[in-house]
């Protein structure tokens, strides 16, 4: 049985890790280099590094801090933020990334997904989708949740996977930072419609939230969180021990 992954997320702004609620109200947390090293040593399965304002500020992802961060980790590293072209893929991969996350850039030019999958392989292309529920329908937002696109989320995810995305990160804007559990309804819909790994993001507040996620939705492959790890509310070794005790396959 495939083990479930625990993935800390570093939301980086101006070279520092930040965290907010519902994608807003950002506050400073720590150095991404220090946190990356700590998570790698703590047993995280993977790490995600997002330059969260690269797209909205219409600039390239900062590479200096990324290089420093990549040197500290010996687990798979996914990097996103301002990825607009194959040149951007090349740049972050050469900085030490194992996988590249596309979001706003793919919304602007959907062919980027298929071009990247053809050149680097689907396993390298992660489709990250920021989603909010409006009037009973899930919609996609761009530029770090700042821009409404009018795109229905499930159809966009199906399109991205069909184009070659090898993994999907489902970012629930509604549950982000609220710490009341993952958006199980949204995740159930997504995982029922795609045959690639689905990563749940947004809403984790306690160990029980991860247990409920994997028990309720066994097709979800990973749980991603930020502030509960950053502020020591949940320790990764404790979380993994709890998963193992509850019969959830996990790498200890």
C-alpha positions in Angstrom: 0.0 0.0 0.0 1.3 3.5 -0.9 2.2 5.5 2.2 0.5 8.8 2.8 2.7 11.9 2.7 3.0 14.7 5.1 4.1 17.9 3.4 5.0 21.2 5.2 4.5 24.3 3.0 6.7 27.4 3.0 4.8 30.4 1.8 7.7 32.8 1.0 7.3 36.6 0.7 10.4 38.9 0.4 12.6 36.0 1.4 10.7 35.2 4.6 8.1 32.5 5.4 4.7 34.1 6.1 1.3 32.8 7.0 -2.2 34.3 6.9 -5.9 33.2 7.0 -8.0 32.7 3.9 -5.0 33.8 1.8 -4.8 37.3 3.5 -3.5 39.0 6.6 0.1 37.7 6.2 2.4 37.7 9.2 6.1 36.9 9.4 7.1 33.5 10.6 10.8 32.5 10.0 13.6 32.0 7.6 12.7 29.4 4.9 16.2 28.0 5.1 16.0 27.3 8.8 12.5 25.8 8.5 13.4 23.6 5.6 16.3 22.1 7.4 14.1 21.5 10.5 11.4 19.8 8.5 13.8 17.6 6.6 15.3 16.4 9.9 11.8 16.0 11.5 10.8 13.4 8.9 8.7 15.4 6.5 8.1 13.4 3.3 8.3 16.3 1.0 8.5 20.1 1.1 6.7 22.8 -0.8 8.2 26.3 -1.4 5.9 28.9 -2.8 7.0 32.4 -3.7 3.5 33.6 -3.1 3.7 37.1 -4.6 5.7 36.4 -7.7 2.7 36.2 -10.0 0.8 39.1 -8.6 3.9 41.3 -8.7 4.6 40.0 -12.3 8.2 38.9 -11.5 10.3 35.8 -11.5 10.6 33.6 -8.5 13.5 34.6 -6.2 16.2 32.1 -6.8 18.9 33.0 -4.2 16.8 32.0 -1.2 15.5 29.0 -3.1 19.1 27.7 -3.7 19.9 28.2 0.0 16.7 26.3 1.0 17.3 23.5 -1.5 20.8 22.8 0.0 19.2 22.1 3.4 16.7 19.3 2.3 17.2 15.7 1.3 13.5 15.1 0.5 11.6 16.0 -2.7 11.2 19.7 -3.1 8.3 21.3 -5.0 8.7 24.9 -6.0 6.1 27.3 -7.4 5.4 31.0 -7.8 5.7 33.1 -11.0 6.1 30.0 -13.2 5.2 31.3 -16.7 7.4 29.4 -19.1 9.7 26.4 -19.7 12.6 28.8 -19.0 11.1 29.2 -15.5 11.0 25.4 -15.1 14.6 25.2 -16.1 15.6 27.9 -13.6 14.0 26.4 -10.5 15.0 22.9 -11.4 18.6 24.1 -11.7 18.2 25.7 -8.2 17.4 22.3 -6.7 13.7 21.7 -7.2 12.5 18.2 -7.9 9.0 19.2 -9.1 7.5 22.5 -10.3 4.1 23.8 -9.3 2.1 25.8 -11.8 -0.9 27.9 -11.0 -1.5 31.3 -12.5 0.9 30.7 -15.3 -1.0 27.7 -16.5 -4.3 29.6 -16.2 -2.8 32.3 -18.4 -1.4 29.8 -20.9 -2.8 26.2 -20.4 -0.4 24.8 -23.0 2.4 25.3 -20.5 1.3 22.1 -18.7 1.6 19.9 -21.8 4.8 21.5 -22.9 6.4 21.0 -19.5 5.1 17.4 -19.2 6.6 16.6 -22.6 10.0 18.0 -21.8 10.4 17.0 -18.1 7.8 14.2 -17.6 4.4 14.4 -15.9 6.0 13.5 -12.5 7.7 16.9 -12.6 4.5 19.0 -13.2 2.3 19.8 -10.2 -1.0 21.6 -10.9 -1.8 23.8 -7.9 -5.3 25.2 -7.8 -6.7 27.8 -5.5 -10.4 27.2 -5.0 -13.3 29.0 -3.4 -17.0 28.0 -3.1 -19.4 30.6 -4.6 -23.1 30.1 -4.8 -22.7 26.3 -4.6 -20.0 26.1 -7.3 -16.2 25.8 -6.8 -14.3 28.4 -8.8 -10.6 28.9 -9.5 -8.7 31.9 -8.3 -5.3 33.2 -9.7 -2.4 35.2 -8.3 -2.3 33.8 -4.8 -6.1 33.8 -4.4 -6.4 37.5 -5.4 -8.0 37.2 -8.8 -11.3 35.5 -9.6 -11.1 33.7 -12.9 -14.7 32.5 -13.5 -13.3 29.0 -14.2 -15.2 26.1 -12.7 -12.6 24.3 -10.6 -13.3 20.6 -11.4 -13.3 21.1 -15.2 -10.0 23.0 -14.9 -8.4 20.2 -12.9 -9.6 17.6 -15.3 -8.2 19.7 -18.2 -4.8 20.1 -16.4 -4.5 16.4 -15.7 -5.4 15.5 -19.2 -2.7 17.9 -20.4 -0.1 16.1 -18.4 0.0 17.3 -14.8 1.2 14.4 -12.7 -0.1 15.7 -9.3 -2.8 18.1 -8.1 -2.6 20.3 -5.0 -6.1 21.4 -3.9 -5.8 24.7 -2.0 -9.1 25.5 -0.3 -9.3 29.3 0.2 -12.3 28.8 2.4 -10.5 26.6 5.0 -7.0 28.1 4.7 -5.6 29.0 8.1 -8.9 28.4 9.8 -7.7 25.2 11.5 -11.1 23.4 11.5 -10.2 20.6 9.2 -9.6 20.0 5.5 -12.3 20.7 2.9 -13.5 17.1 2.6 -16.4 17.8 0.2 -14.1 19.5 -2.3 -11.4 16.9 -2.0 -13.9 14.1 -2.5 -15.1 15.7 -5.7 -11.5 16.2 -7.0 -10.2 12.7 -6.0 -13.2 11.0 -7.7 -12.5 12.6 -11.0 -8.7 12.3 -11.5 -6.3 9.4 -11.5 -3.2 11.2 -10.3 -2.1 11.9 -6.7 -4.2 14.5 -4.9 -2.7 16.7 -2.2 -5.0 18.3 0.4 -4.2 21.8 1.4 -5.9 24.2 3.7 -7.6 23.8 7.1 -5.5 21.4 9.2 -5.5 22.4 12.9 -4.9 19.1 14.7 -3.6 15.6 14.3 -7.2 14.4 14.1 -7.7 16.5 11.0 -5.1 14.4 9.1 -6.6 11.1 10.5 -10.0 12.1 9.4 -8.8 13.1 6.0 -7.1 9.8 5.2 -9.8 7.7 6.8 -12.6 9.5 5.0 -10.8 9.9 1.7 -8.4 7.1 1.2 -7.8 8.2 -2.4 -6.1 11.5 -1.2 -2.4 10.9 -1.2 -1.0 13.6 1.0 -1.8 16.3 3.5 -0.1 19.7 3.3 -0.1 22.3 6.1 1.9 25.3 7.2 1.1 27.2 10.4 0.5 24.2 12.6 4.0 22.9 11.8 5.6 26.4 11.8 4.3 27.2 15.3 4.9 23.8 16.8 1.2 23.0 17.3 1.7 19.7 15.6 5.0 17.9 15.5 5.6 15.7 12.4 6.9 12.7 14.3 3.9 12.8 16.6 1.5 13.0 13.6 3.2 10.1 11.9 3.1 7.9 15.0 -0.7 8.7 15.3 -1.2 7.8 11.7 0.6 4.5 12.1 -1.4 3.6 15.3 -4.6 4.2 13.4 -3.6 1.9 10.5 -2.8 4.7 8.0 0.2 3.7 5.9 3.0 6.2 6.6 6.8 6.4 6.4 8.3 6.5 9.9 
